[in-house]
Amino acid sequence: MNKPKILIVEDEEKIARVLELELSYEGYEVQKALDGLEGFKQFQEQSWDVILLDVMLPGISGIELLRRIRANDLQTSVILLTAKSSVEDKVSGLDLGANDYVTKPFQIEELLARIRATLRLNTKSIMSEDSQQSWLNIADLKLSEITHEVLRNENKIDLTPREFDLLAYLLKHPRQVLSREQLLNGVWGYEYYGDTNIVDVYIRYLRNKIDKPFERALIHTVRGVGYVLKDAK
C-alpha cells in the first residue's frame, strides 16, 4: 500500500523540520517547501494527499497559494496553519476551499488527528465515487460489475454467471435493439458454435427473475430482430 504523501509549506525552518520528522515517523511520505512559490512549484510537479499550508509565507501568501491550488485541483486536502488571532485568514481559507485549519502553536497530536480525519474523508469520497461509477442501471434495476450484485427496486436478485453477463451486456446497451447474433457474440463470444436459441433460453431465465416479480417489464422482444432493454412506461 502506498504511503500518503504530504507537502509541508512552512517558512519557519525549525517548524518545517519538526513536522517533517514527526510525519515521516508516522509513516507518511513528506516533502517541504519554505516559501509560497516553491510550494506552488512542488504542488504542480507531484500529486499530494494532504498539503499543510502556513498562511504567512514569503513569495506568495498561503491564502494566495490556496487560491491557485483550488483553481487547478478541488480534491487534494489542504490544512491551514494559522496564527491564533487570524480569524480573517481562517474564514478566507475555508471560503477558498481549505479542508481544515490548526492554530499555532499546536500540539503535534492534534495535527496528526486532523490529517487522519481528512484522509479518511478523502477515502470515503473516493469509495463513494467508485461505488456510484460501478453500477449499471436503468429504471429501478441496477447491476455492479465490481460486487456482482443485481438489485431491482432495492431487492437483491440472484443470477447465474451467464445470466449476469447477459444482463450486464444489455445494460451496457440500453434502449438499443440487439440481435441474437450480437448477444451471442457479446456474451458467449465469437468462439461459440452452438444454437442461437440459447439466447432465447437465457432471456427467458432473466425475465423470470427481473421482470415477472415486478410491476413492469424491462426486457422487450422486437419481433424479427431481437431484444431491447428499456423502461417503457
C-alpha positions in Angstrom: 0.0 0.0 0.0 1.4 3.4 -1.0 2.2 5.9 1.8 0.0 9.0 1.9 2.0 12.0 0.5 2.1 15.2 2.5 3.6 18.5 1.3 4.6 21.0 4.1 4.6 24.6 3.0 6.1 26.4 6.0 8.7 29.2 6.1 9.9 28.6 9.7 12.6 26.0 9.1 12.5 24.6 12.6 8.8 24.0 12.5 9.0 22.6 9.0 11.8 20.2 10.1 9.9 19.0 13.2 6.8 18.4 11.1 8.8 16.5 8.5 10.4 14.3 11.2 7.1 13.6 13.0 5.1 12.9 9.9 7.9 10.6 8.5 7.9 8.7 11.8 4.1 8.3 11.4 4.6 6.6 8.0 3.9 9.4 5.7 5.9 10.4 2.6 6.9 14.0 3.2 8.4 16.9 1.4 8.7 20.5 2.4 8.8 24.0 0.8 9.9 27.1 2.6 8.0 29.7 0.6 4.8 30.0 -1.3 6.4 30.0 -4.8 8.3 26.8 -4.0 5.2 25.3 -2.6 3.2 26.0 -5.7 6.0 24.5 -7.8 6.0 21.3 -5.8 2.2 21.2 -6.0 2.4 21.4 -9.8 5.1 18.8 -10.1 3.5 16.0 -8.0 0.2 14.8 -6.6 -0.4 15.1 -2.9 -2.9 13.6 -0.4 -2.6 16.5 2.1 -0.9 19.9 1.9 -0.1 21.6 5.2 -0.1 25.3 4.4 1.1 28.1 6.5 -0.8 31.3 5.9 2.1 33.7 6.4 4.6 32.9 3.7 7.2 34.8 1.7 6.9 34.8 -2.0 3.2 34.5 -2.2 0.9 34.2 0.8 -0.7 30.9 1.9 -4.1 32.3 1.0 -3.0 33.2 -2.5 -1.3 29.8 -2.8 -4.6 28.1 -1.7 -6.4 30.1 -4.3 -4.0 28.9 -7.0 -4.3 25.3 -5.8 -8.1 25.3 -5.8 -8.1 26.9 -9.3 -6.3 23.7 -10.5 -7.4 21.0 -8.0 -10.5 20.5 -5.9 -9.6 17.2 -4.5 -6.3 17.5 -2.6 -6.9 18.2 1.1 -5.4 21.4 2.5 -5.0 22.1 6.2 -4.1 25.7 7.1 -1.6 26.5 9.8 -2.8 29.8 11.1 -1.8 32.3 13.9 -4.1 32.4 16.9 -5.6 35.8 16.2 -6.0 35.4 12.4 -9.8 34.8 12.3 -10.0 36.6 8.9 -7.4 34.2 7.4 -9.3 31.2 8.7 -12.5 32.4 7.2 -10.9 33.3 3.9 -9.1 30.0 3.8 -12.3 28.0 4.4 -14.2 30.1 1.9 -11.5 29.3 -0.7 -11.7 25.6 -0.1 -9.4 24.7 2.8 -10.5 21.4 4.4 -9.4 22.4 7.9 -7.1 24.6 10.0 -4.9 24.3 13.0 -4.0 27.2 15.2 -0.4 27.9 16.1 1.1 26.9 18.5 -0.4 23.4 18.1 0.2 20.0 19.6 1.5 17.5 17.1 -1.1 15.0 18.2 -3.9 17.4 17.2 -2.3 17.9 13.8 -1.9 14.2 13.3 -5.6 13.7 14.2 -6.7 16.3 11.7 -4.6 14.7 9.0 -6.0 11.2 9.7 -9.5 12.7 9.7 -9.1 14.4 6.3 -7.5 11.3 4.8 -10.5 9.2 6.0 -12.9 11.7 4.4 -10.9 11.5 1.1 -11.0 7.7 1.1 -14.8 7.7 1.8 -15.3 10.2 -1.0 -13.3 8.1 -3.5 -15.0 4.9 -2.5 -18.4 6.6 -2.9 -17.5 7.8 -6.3 -16.1 4.4 -7.3 -19.3 2.7 -6.0 -21.5 5.0 -8.0 -19.5 4.5 -11.1 -19.5 0.7 -10.8 -23.3 0.5 -11.1 -25.0 0.0 -14.4 -28.7 0.9 -14.2 -32.0 1.5 -15.9 -35.2 2.4 -14.1 -35.1 0.6 -10.8 -32.7 -2.1 -12.0 -29.0 -1.9 -11.2 -26.0 -4.1 -11.5 -22.5 -3.8 -10.1 -19.7 -5.4 -12.1 -17.4 -5.0 -9.0 -19.5 -6.7 -6.4 -21.6 -8.8 -8.8 -24.8 -7.5 -7.2 -28.1 -7.1 -9.0 -30.9 -5.1 -7.5 -34.4 -4.3 -8.7 -36.3 -1.8 -6.6 -33.6 -2.5 -4.0 -34.5 -6.2 -3.9 -31.5 -8.5 -4.4 -31.7 -10.8 -7.4 -29.5 -13.9 -7.6 -28.3 -14.7 -11.1 -26.1 -17.4 -12.6 -22.8 -16.2 -14.1 -24.2 -16.4 -17.6 -27.4 -14.6 -16.7 -25.3 -11.9 -15.0 -23.1 -11.5 -18.2 -26.2 -11.3 -20.4 -27.9 -8.7 -18.2 -24.6 -6.7 -18.0 -24.4 -6.6 -21.8 -28.0 -5.5 -22.1 -27.4 -2.7 -19.5 -24.3 -1.5 -21.4 -26.6 -1.1 -24.5 -29.8 0.4 -23.0 -32.6 1.2 -25.4 -30.6 -0.5 -28.2 -32.3 -3.3 -30.2 -29.8 -6.2 -30.2 -30.0 -9.2 -32.5 -29.5 -12.7 -31.2 -26.1 -12.8 -33.1 -25.0 -9.6 -31.3 -25.9 -11.0 -27.9 -24.3 -14.3 -28.7 -21.0 -12.7 -29.8 -21.1 -10.2 -26.9 -21.9 -12.7 -24.1 -20.9 -16.2 -25.3 -18.0 -15.0 -27.6 -17.1 -15.5 -31.2 -15.9 -19.0 -30.4 -19.4 -20.2 -29.6 -20.7 -22.6 -32.2 -24.0 -23.6 -30.6 -27.6 -22.8 -31.4 -28.6 -19.1 -31.3 -31.7 -20.3 -29.4 -29.5 -20.3 -26.3 -30.1 -16.5 -26.3 -33.8 -17.0 -26.1 -33.5 -19.5 -23.3 -31.4 -17.1 -21.2 -33.6 -14.2 -21.9 -36.5 -16.2 -20.5 -34.4 -17.0 -17.4 -33.7 -13.3 -16.9 -37.3 -12.3 -17.4 -38.4 -14.8 -14.8 -36.1 -13.1 -12.3 -36.0 -9.4 -13.1 -39.4 -8.8 -14.8 -42.1 -11.2 -13.7 -41.9 -10.4 -9.9 -42.2 -6.7 -10.6 -44.9 -4.3 -12.0 -43.4 -3.5 -15.3 -41.1 -5.4 -17.8 -37.8 -4.0 -18.8 -36.7 -6.7 -21.4 -38.8 -6.4 -24.6 -38.9 -8.5 -27.7 -38.6 -6.8 -31.1 -40.1 -9.4 -33.5 -37.8 -10.5 -36.3 -34.9 -8.5 -34.8 -34.0 -9.4 -31.2 -34.3 -7.8 -27.8 -34.1 -4.4 -26.1 -33.7 -3.4 -22.5 -35.7 -0.2 -21.9 -38.1 1.4 -19.4 -41.3 1.5 -21.4 -43.6 3.4 -19.0 
